[in-house]
Amino acid sequence: MDLIIGTRHITPDAIIRTVTGVEAVLHGDALRSLLDAAFHGAGTIEILGGDLDRRRMEVTGIEMRGCETRVTLAATGAGQRLV
């Protein structure tokens, strides 16, 4: 699974499926893009692939562990349909 943040395709350092969404490890520009989308309205956050494909996500948690940042994302509804 990857993330689509605004118009950017992001491959997290690691991504794990959770009950409500995913937990992704991000750094650098990928983390900055996610924070801009979540807190400044600079685009949407969606999942690409897996059972959450094309679902919008919202940030529900951010945790820093050593030199990595784990972001918890929860699905906010049904997947987008391709027309």
C-alpha positions, 0 to 999 in steps of 0.5 A, a space after each residue: 500500500 502507498 499513499 496519495 497526498 494531494 497529487 504526490 505518490 508516496 511510498 512509506 518506509 513501512 506501512 501496517 494495516 490496523 483495525 481502522 486504517 494504517 500506520 505508516 513510517 514517513 520522513 523528509 518531504 513525505 512527512 512534510 506533505 502529509 502534515 501540510 495536507 492534514 493541518 493546512 488543507 494542502 490536498 487530500 490523503 488517500 490509500 493506494 492498494 489493498 482493501 482500503 484502495 482509494 479511501 480518504 484518510 485522516 491523521 489520528 496520531 503522530 508518534 516520534 520514536 528515535 529517528 522515525 515518525 509513525 503516523 496513524 491514519 483512519 479511513 473516513 468512508 467508502 473508497 472512491 469509484 473510478 468512472 
